[in-house]
Amino acid sequence: MAAILLFVTLILFLLLSVPIGISLGLASLTAIQGSDCISMTTFVQSMIQGLNSFPLMAVPLFTFAGEVMGKGGISRRLIDLARVFTGRFTGGLGIVTIVTSLFFAAIAGTGSAAVAAIGLIMIPAMVKNGYDKGYSSALVATAGTVGVIIPPSVCMVVYAVAAGASISGLFMAGIMPGLLIGVGLIIYSVFYSKKHGYKGDDKRYTLAEAGAIVVKAIPGLLIPVIILGGIYGGIFTPTEAAAVAGVYGVLIGLFVYKEIKPGDLVYIVYRSVLMCAPVLIIIGISTGFGRILTIAQVPVAIADAILGLTSSKVLVLLLINVLLLIVGTFMETNAAIIILTPILLPIVTRLGVDAVHFGIIVVMNLSIGFITPPLGANLFMACQVGEISFDKLTRKIWPWIVVMIILLMLVTYIPQISLALPKAMGVI
């Protein structure tokens, strides 16, 4: 009865467009009142316990760091750097956009921030050089998905908390899949550019100009070195790394690039709070929601049902991928991770799938939701930045979604792509 009330009311509230955090809370309260599965005190204690987590502090800290770096001029220096080395090739500006997104992903840890920071510069530049605006906007939106896969990643922190997995292991496991996505997107971009006659960048740099651009980009390039080097060197934890990244970003923006003024920090903090507060509310309420699921033995029942249909690891992972792709089209990413991880993780662990590898599968699946209509966050951001209608962008995004799904299948069925590096480093 508790499970029925929980899911029926949750679906009802979501259909009524009630925010996901409030929907989870109301569904939980309905289940408690209708079945008396747990006491209200226990539910509230679960919510508080869910937020009382040191690793979870990395969420607001990385959010702040990403906002600071997006506003501090780092993205423009990274674009200039990528332009020096890749701009002259066929479809060069598209390659520049993808490579810069990889750099920015290793700095910011979010998707839509990369779309805004890079798209504002690259979409007009591509259009000016004869690229189709729809193609340019779709490219920027898709490249932005890598922001939650290459470390640091807020989504990986949320998954680690939900699954009890290693944040350091997840960060290391995300590097190779992120680079694979970058290579896959570049291959498609070059193929498309050759077909449509998109040439490289006409600008040629002297050795002195190229050297000056590299020097200016060094402070930005040092950020992932500091974050990941500090974590895997045992200097600080991922949460402390997030704090260090924020402080470093402020110093770079204020005193090196000088594109942030002290007064801007208030707005940046305000923006960061607006972005991470809903996530933290969802995480807290989802913990209580998950407690009800556990008591009602929903994860066990779902695991038995799926494994009763088939015990094939290939088919089970395929079914989970399809489920996550569908969920990603309409549910906020972090909410989906919190809700589905306790349900799906027991299924895959029975089949011998590593929790870290499954985390990469989950995050990569849901990152595709950023570019999937009707609620893809990166699509809406690209529409605003590229000044293009949602309908036109939607028509241009489908080939990119197909490319992402192909790459997802590779990561799903070749676990070494995710696990080789963290195993070599001894973090899992």
LINTAZI-V352447 format. One record per residue. N is the residue number from 1. SS is DSSP state (alpha for helix, beta for strand, coil for the rest). NEAR is the number of other ideal C-beta (glycine too) atoms within 8 Angstrom. Layout:
BEGIN
n=N ss=SS near=NEAR
n=N ss=SS near=NEAR
END
This chain:
BEGIN
n=1 ss=coil near=6
n=2 ss=alpha near=12
n=3 ss=alpha near=11
n=4 ss=alpha near=7
n=5 ss=alpha near=13
n=6 ss=alpha near=17
n=7 ss=alpha near=9
n=8 ss=alpha near=8
n=9 ss=alpha near=12
n=10 ss=alpha near=11
n=11 ss=alpha near=8
n=12 ss=alpha near=8
n=13 ss=alpha near=12
n=14 ss=alpha near=12
n=15 ss=alpha near=6
n=16 ss=coil near=6
n=17 ss=coil near=4
n=18 ss=coil near=9
n=19 ss=coil near=6
n=20 ss=alpha near=11
n=21 ss=alpha near=11
n=22 ss=alpha near=9
n=23 ss=alpha near=12
n=24 ss=alpha near=15
n=25 ss=alpha near=10
n=26 ss=alpha near=11
n=27 ss=alpha near=15
n=28 ss=alpha near=14
n=29 ss=alpha near=8
n=30 ss=alpha near=11
n=31 ss=alpha near=15
n=32 ss=alpha near=14
n=33 ss=alpha near=7
n=34 ss=alpha near=9
n=35 ss=alpha near=9
n=36 ss=coil near=5
n=37 ss=coil near=9
n=38 ss=coil near=8
n=39 ss=coil near=6
n=40 ss=alpha near=6
n=41 ss=alpha near=6
n=42 ss=alpha near=9
n=43 ss=alpha near=14
n=44 ss=alpha near=9
n=45 ss=alpha near=8
n=46 ss=alpha near=12
n=47 ss=alpha near=12
n=48 ss=alpha near=9
n=49 ss=alpha near=8
n=50 ss=alpha near=12
n=51 ss=alpha near=11
n=52 ss=coil near=5
n=53 ss=coil near=8
n=54 ss=coil near=6
n=55 ss=coil near=12
n=56 ss=coil near=12
n=57 ss=alpha near=10
n=58 ss=alpha near=15
n=59 ss=alpha near=13
n=60 ss=alpha near=11
n=61 ss=alpha near=13
n=62 ss=alpha near=15
n=63 ss=alpha near=14
n=64 ss=alpha near=12
n=65 ss=alpha near=15
n=66 ss=alpha near=13
n=67 ss=alpha near=13
n=68 ss=alpha near=15
n=69 ss=alpha near=17
n=70 ss=alpha near=12
n=71 ss=alpha near=11
n=72 ss=coil near=13
n=73 ss=coil near=11
n=74 ss=alpha near=17
n=75 ss=alpha near=14
n=76 ss=alpha near=8
n=77 ss=alpha near=14
n=78 ss=alpha near=14
n=79 ss=alpha near=13
n=80 ss=alpha near=11
n=81 ss=alpha near=14
n=82 ss=alpha near=14
n=83 ss=alpha near=13
n=84 ss=alpha near=10
n=85 ss=alpha near=7
n=86 ss=alpha near=10
n=87 ss=coil near=14
n=88 ss=coil near=7
n=89 ss=coil near=9
n=90 ss=coil near=9
n=91 ss=coil near=13
n=92 ss=alpha near=14
n=93 ss=alpha near=16
n=94 ss=alpha near=17
n=95 ss=alpha near=15
n=96 ss=alpha near=15
n=97 ss=alpha near=14
n=98 ss=alpha near=14
n=99 ss=alpha near=13
n=100 ss=alpha near=15
n=101 ss=alpha near=16
n=102 ss=alpha near=13
n=103 ss=alpha near=13
n=104 ss=alpha near=17
n=105 ss=alpha near=15
n=106 ss=alpha near=12
n=107 ss=alpha near=14
n=108 ss=alpha near=13
n=109 ss=coil near=14
n=110 ss=coil near=12
n=111 ss=coil near=14
n=112 ss=alpha near=12
n=113 ss=alpha near=13
n=114 ss=alpha near=17
n=115 ss=alpha near=15
n=116 ss=alpha near=11
n=117 ss=alpha near=12
n=118 ss=alpha near=17
n=119 ss=alpha near=16
n=120 ss=alpha near=9
n=121 ss=alpha near=11
n=122 ss=alpha near=15
n=123 ss=alpha near=15
n=124 ss=alpha near=8
n=125 ss=alpha near=9
n=126 ss=alpha near=13
n=127 ss=alpha near=10
n=128 ss=alpha near=6
n=129 ss=coil near=10
n=130 ss=coil near=7
n=131 ss=coil near=11
n=132 ss=coil near=7
n=133 ss=alpha near=11
n=134 ss=alpha near=11
n=135 ss=alpha near=11
n=136 ss=alpha near=15
n=137 ss=alpha near=17
n=138 ss=alpha near=14
n=139 ss=alpha near=15
n=140 ss=alpha near=18
n=141 ss=alpha near=20
n=142 ss=alpha near=15
n=143 ss=alpha near=13
n=144 ss=alpha near=18
n=145 ss=alpha near=16
n=146 ss=alpha near=16
n=147 ss=alpha near=17
n=148 ss=alpha near=17
n=149 ss=coil near=15
n=150 ss=coil near=12
n=151 ss=coil near=14
n=152 ss=coil near=16
n=153 ss=coil near=15
n=154 ss=alpha near=15
n=155 ss=alpha near=13
n=156 ss=alpha near=16
n=157 ss=alpha near=16
n=158 ss=alpha near=15
n=159 ss=alpha near=15
n=160 ss=alpha near=14
n=161 ss=alpha near=11
n=162 ss=alpha near=10
n=163 ss=alpha near=11
n=164 ss=coil near=6
n=165 ss=coil near=11
n=166 ss=coil near=9
n=167 ss=alpha near=12
n=168 ss=alpha near=11
n=169 ss=alpha near=12
n=170 ss=alpha near=17
n=171 ss=alpha near=15
n=172 ss=alpha near=14
n=173 ss=alpha near=17
n=174 ss=alpha near=16
n=175 ss=alpha near=11
n=176 ss=alpha near=11
n=177 ss=alpha near=15
n=178 ss=alpha near=13
n=179 ss=alpha near=10
n=180 ss=alpha near=12
n=181 ss=alpha near=14
n=182 ss=alpha near=13
n=183 ss=alpha near=8
n=184 ss=alpha near=12
n=185 ss=alpha near=14
n=186 ss=alpha near=12
n=187 ss=alpha near=8
n=188 ss=alpha near=11
n=189 ss=alpha near=13
n=190 ss=alpha near=13
n=191 ss=alpha near=8
n=192 ss=alpha near=13
n=193 ss=alpha near=12
n=194 ss=alpha near=10
n=195 ss=alpha near=6
n=196 ss=alpha near=8
n=197 ss=coil near=7
n=198 ss=coil near=13
n=199 ss=coil near=8
n=200 ss=coil near=10
n=201 ss=coil near=10
n=202 ss=coil near=5
n=203 ss=coil near=6
n=204 ss=coil near=5
n=205 ss=coil near=8
n=206 ss=coil near=6
n=207 ss=alpha near=6
n=208 ss=alpha near=6
n=209 ss=alpha near=8
n=210 ss=alpha near=10
n=211 ss=alpha near=8
n=212 ss=alpha near=8
n=213 ss=alpha near=13
n=214 ss=alpha near=10
n=215 ss=alpha near=7
n=216 ss=alpha near=9
n=217 ss=alpha near=12
n=218 ss=alpha near=8
n=219 ss=alpha near=12
n=220 ss=alpha near=13
n=221 ss=alpha near=11
n=222 ss=alpha near=8
n=223 ss=alpha near=15
n=224 ss=alpha near=10
n=225 ss=alpha near=8
n=226 ss=alpha near=12
n=227 ss=alpha near=15
n=228 ss=alpha near=13
n=229 ss=alpha near=9
n=230 ss=alpha near=12
n=231 ss=alpha near=13
n=232 ss=alpha near=10
n=233 ss=coil near=6
n=234 ss=coil near=3
n=235 ss=coil near=6
n=236 ss=coil near=7
n=237 ss=coil near=8
n=238 ss=alpha near=13
n=239 ss=alpha near=11
n=240 ss=alpha near=9
n=241 ss=alpha near=16
n=242 ss=alpha near=15
n=243 ss=alpha near=9
n=244 ss=alpha near=12
n=245 ss=alpha near=16
n=246 ss=alpha near=12
n=247 ss=alpha near=8
n=248 ss=alpha near=10
n=249 ss=alpha near=14
n=250 ss=alpha near=12
n=251 ss=alpha near=9
n=252 ss=alpha near=14
n=253 ss=alpha near=16
n=254 ss=alpha near=10
n=255 ss=alpha near=5
n=256 ss=alpha near=8
n=257 ss=coil near=11
n=258 ss=coil near=8
n=259 ss=coil near=7
n=260 ss=coil near=15
n=261 ss=coil near=5
n=262 ss=coil near=6
n=263 ss=coil near=6
n=264 ss=alpha near=9
n=265 ss=alpha near=10
n=266 ss=alpha near=7
n=267 ss=alpha near=8
n=268 ss=alpha near=13
n=269 ss=alpha near=9
n=270 ss=alpha near=8
n=271 ss=alpha near=9
n=272 ss=alpha near=12
n=273 ss=alpha near=9
n=274 ss=alpha near=7
n=275 ss=alpha near=10
n=276 ss=alpha near=11
n=277 ss=alpha near=8
n=278 ss=alpha near=10
n=279 ss=alpha near=13
n=280 ss=alpha near=12
n=281 ss=alpha near=9
n=282 ss=alpha near=15
n=283 ss=alpha near=15
n=284 ss=alpha near=12
n=285 ss=alpha near=13
n=286 ss=alpha near=13
n=287 ss=alpha near=14
n=288 ss=alpha near=15
n=289 ss=alpha near=13
n=290 ss=alpha near=12
n=291 ss=alpha near=12
n=292 ss=alpha near=16
n=293 ss=alpha near=13
n=294 ss=alpha near=10
n=295 ss=alpha near=9
n=296 ss=coil near=10
n=297 ss=coil near=7
n=298 ss=alpha near=11
n=299 ss=alpha near=11
n=300 ss=alpha near=8
n=301 ss=alpha near=9
n=302 ss=alpha near=10
n=303 ss=alpha near=12
n=304 ss=alpha near=8
n=305 ss=alpha near=8
n=306 ss=alpha near=11
n=307 ss=alpha near=11
n=308 ss=alpha near=5
n=309 ss=alpha near=5
n=310 ss=coil near=7
n=311 ss=coil near=5
n=312 ss=coil near=6
n=313 ss=alpha near=8
n=314 ss=alpha near=7
n=315 ss=alpha near=8
n=316 ss=alpha near=15
n=317 ss=alpha near=13
n=318 ss=alpha near=8
n=319 ss=alpha near=9
n=320 ss=alpha near=12
n=321 ss=alpha near=13
n=322 ss=alpha near=8
n=323 ss=alpha near=10
n=324 ss=alpha near=14
n=325 ss=alpha near=13
n=326 ss=alpha near=8
n=327 ss=alpha near=12
n=328 ss=alpha near=16
n=329 ss=coil near=12
n=330 ss=coil near=8
n=331 ss=coil near=12
n=332 ss=coil near=9
n=333 ss=alpha near=13
n=334 ss=alpha near=12
n=335 ss=alpha near=13
n=336 ss=alpha near=14
n=337 ss=alpha near=15
n=338 ss=alpha near=14
n=339 ss=alpha near=13
n=340 ss=alpha near=12
n=341 ss=alpha near=12
n=342 ss=alpha near=12
n=343 ss=alpha near=13
n=344 ss=alpha near=12
n=345 ss=alpha near=11
n=346 ss=alpha near=11
n=347 ss=alpha near=14
n=348 ss=alpha near=12
n=349 ss=alpha near=10
n=350 ss=alpha near=8
n=351 ss=coil near=9
n=352 ss=coil near=6
n=353 ss=coil near=11
n=354 ss=coil near=9
n=355 ss=alpha near=11
n=356 ss=alpha near=15
n=357 ss=alpha near=12
n=358 ss=alpha near=14
n=359 ss=alpha near=15
n=360 ss=alpha near=15
n=361 ss=alpha near=15
n=362 ss=alpha near=14
n=363 ss=alpha near=16
n=364 ss=alpha near=14
n=365 ss=alpha near=13
n=366 ss=alpha near=16
n=367 ss=alpha near=16
n=368 ss=alpha near=15
n=369 ss=alpha near=16
n=370 ss=alpha near=18
n=371 ss=alpha near=15
n=372 ss=coil near=13
n=373 ss=coil near=9
n=374 ss=coil near=5
n=375 ss=coil near=8
n=376 ss=coil near=14
n=377 ss=alpha near=9
n=378 ss=alpha near=15
n=379 ss=alpha near=16
n=380 ss=alpha near=9
n=381 ss=alpha near=14
n=382 ss=alpha near=18
n=383 ss=alpha near=13
n=384 ss=alpha near=7
n=385 ss=alpha near=13
n=386 ss=alpha near=13
n=387 ss=coil near=6
n=388 ss=coil near=10
n=389 ss=coil near=6
n=390 ss=alpha near=9
n=391 ss=alpha near=6
n=392 ss=alpha near=9
n=393 ss=alpha near=17
n=394 ss=alpha near=10
n=395 ss=alpha near=8
n=396 ss=alpha near=13
n=397 ss=alpha near=16
n=398 ss=alpha near=8
n=399 ss=alpha near=9
n=400 ss=alpha near=15
n=401 ss=alpha near=12
n=402 ss=alpha near=8
n=403 ss=alpha near=12
n=404 ss=alpha near=15
n=405 ss=alpha near=10
n=406 ss=alpha near=9
n=407 ss=alpha near=13
n=408 ss=alpha near=13
n=409 ss=alpha near=9
n=410 ss=alpha near=10
n=411 ss=alpha near=14
n=412 ss=alpha near=9
n=413 ss=alpha near=8
n=414 ss=coil near=7
n=415 ss=coil near=9
n=416 ss=alpha near=6
n=417 ss=alpha near=11
n=418 ss=alpha near=14
n=419 ss=alpha near=13
n=420 ss=alpha near=9
n=421 ss=alpha near=10
n=422 ss=alpha near=14
n=423 ss=alpha near=8
n=424 ss=alpha near=6
n=425 ss=alpha near=8
n=426 ss=coil near=5
n=427 ss=coil near=9
n=428 ss=coil near=11
END
